[in-house]
Amino acid sequence: MAEKKDWDSPIDENGSTPNAVLPQGEYRFVVKSLVKTVSKGAKTSGAPQAKMVLMIYDKNDETYANQIGIAIDRLTLHTETWGMVCQFFKAIGERKHGETIQPNWEEVPGASGLVKLSPHTFEGKTHMQVDAYIDPAGQQEPAKPDFD
């Protein structure tokens, strides 16, 4: 969402723009901001929605030193999209598989995790689209069976 800046607007970008198109793949992210809004989607119209700006980093950049892009995602609180909301809270380490939690939306800005992104073109503009949030537990090597 484009908006005006004024003379006192903080200078906070690191050379990346929202229009940076990255190859499809897995990346690290940090939630820069969250705005509570309402969905206008055909199936989810009227449902609460969290619009998030994600700062994107290389998957191997564990220090979050070099931001390489930005992605916008909307988590809609609706049965049609609830799986993605659950994925997100697992990705940021707030929920374990099978666990029921009460989400703390106020702590989402600053949260980090892994995300699968792909370029998506809509109305002639290409942006990075969130395909899935990655459960950090799923990144671990599975336990090997003991044959003794």
C-alpha positions in Angstrom: 0.0 0.0 0.0 1.6 3.2 -1.1 1.5 6.1 1.3 2.9 9.6 1.6 6.0 10.2 3.6 6.8 13.5 5.3 10.1 15.2 6.3 10.1 13.5 9.6 9.5 9.9 8.3 12.1 7.5 9.6 14.7 6.2 7.1 14.4 2.5 7.7 14.9 0.6 4.4 18.1 -1.3 3.6 18.2 -1.0 -0.1 15.3 -3.4 -0.7 12.0 -2.5 -2.2 8.6 -4.2 -2.0 9.0 -4.8 -5.7 12.1 -7.0 -5.5 11.3 -10.2 -7.2 13.1 -13.2 -5.7 13.3 -16.8 -7.0 10.8 -19.3 -5.6 12.2 -20.8 -2.5 12.5 -20.8 1.3 13.5 -17.6 3.1 13.8 -16.2 6.6 11.4 -13.5 7.6 10.8 -11.0 10.3 7.4 -9.4 10.7 7.9 -5.6 10.4 4.3 -4.6 11.0 0.8 -5.9 11.5 -2.4 -4.0 10.8 -5.8 -5.4 11.8 -8.3 -5.0 9.0 -11.3 -6.7 7.5 -11.3 -9.2 4.6 -12.9 -8.2 1.3 -12.4 -11.7 -0.3 -15.4 -13.4 -1.9 -15.4 -16.3 0.5 -14.1 -14.5 3.6 -15.8 -11.1 3.3 -16.2 -9.4 6.7 -13.7 -11.7 8.5 -11.0 -10.2 10.7 -7.7 -10.0 8.8 -4.1 -9.3 9.8 -2.1 -7.5 7.1 1.6 -8.1 7.7 4.7 -6.6 6.1 7.5 -9.3 6.1 11.1 -8.4 5.8 12.8 -11.2 3.8 16.3 -12.6 4.3 18.3 -15.4 2.8 17.5 -18.8 4.4 21.1 -19.1 5.6 21.3 -15.5 7.1 20.8 -16.5 10.7 21.9 -13.0 11.9 19.3 -11.2 9.7 22.1 -8.9 8.5 21.1 -8.4 4.9 17.5 -7.8 4.0 16.9 -8.9 0.4 13.2 -8.1 -0.1 9.7 -7.5 1.3 6.5 -9.5 1.1 3.0 -8.6 2.2 0.7 -11.3 3.6 -2.8 -11.3 4.9 -3.9 -13.8 7.5 -7.7 -14.1 7.4 -9.5 -15.4 10.5 -11.9 -17.7 8.7 -12.4 -21.5 8.5 -11.4 -21.3 4.7 -8.0 -19.9 5.6 -7.4 -21.1 9.2 -4.7 -23.6 8.2 -2.4 -20.8 7.1 -3.0 -18.9 10.4 -2.1 -22.1 12.3 1.0 -22.6 10.0 2.1 -19.0 10.8 2.0 -19.5 14.6 4.0 -22.7 14.3 6.6 -21.0 12.0 7.2 -18.3 14.6 7.5 -20.8 17.4 4.4 -19.9 19.3 2.5 -23.2 18.6 3.6 -26.8 18.5 1.9 -29.4 16.4 -1.4 -30.5 18.0 -1.3 -27.7 20.6 -4.1 -25.2 21.1 -3.1 -21.7 21.8 -4.7 -18.3 22.3 -2.8 -16.1 19.7 -1.1 -13.0 21.0 -1.4 -10.7 18.0 0.4 -7.8 19.9 3.6 -9.9 19.9 3.6 -10.7 16.2 5.6 -7.6 15.0 9.2 -8.7 15.5 8.4 -12.4 15.3 10.6 -14.4 12.9 10.6 -17.8 11.1 10.8 -19.5 7.7 8.5 -19.0 4.8 8.1 -20.4 1.3 7.7 -17.6 -1.3 7.1 -17.5 -5.0 6.7 -14.6 -7.5 3.1 -13.8 -8.3 1.8 -11.5 -11.0 -1.5 -9.7 -10.6 -2.8 -6.9 -12.8 0.6 -6.6 -14.5 2.6 -6.2 -11.2 4.8 -8.9 -9.8 5.3 -9.3 -6.0 6.4 -12.1 -3.6 3.5 -14.3 -2.5 3.6 -16.5 0.7 2.9 -20.1 -0.3 3.4 -21.6 3.1 4.9 -20.9 6.6 7.4 -23.5 7.6 7.2 -25.3 10.9 10.8 -25.2 12.4 10.2 -28.7 13.9 9.7 -29.9 10.3 13.2 -28.8 9.5 14.9 -31.2 11.8 16.1 -34.5 10.6 13.7 -37.3 11.4 14.7 -39.7 14.1 16.4 -42.8 12.8 14.9 -46.2 13.8 16.9 -48.3 16.3 17.4 -51.7 14.8 19.3 -53.2 17.7 
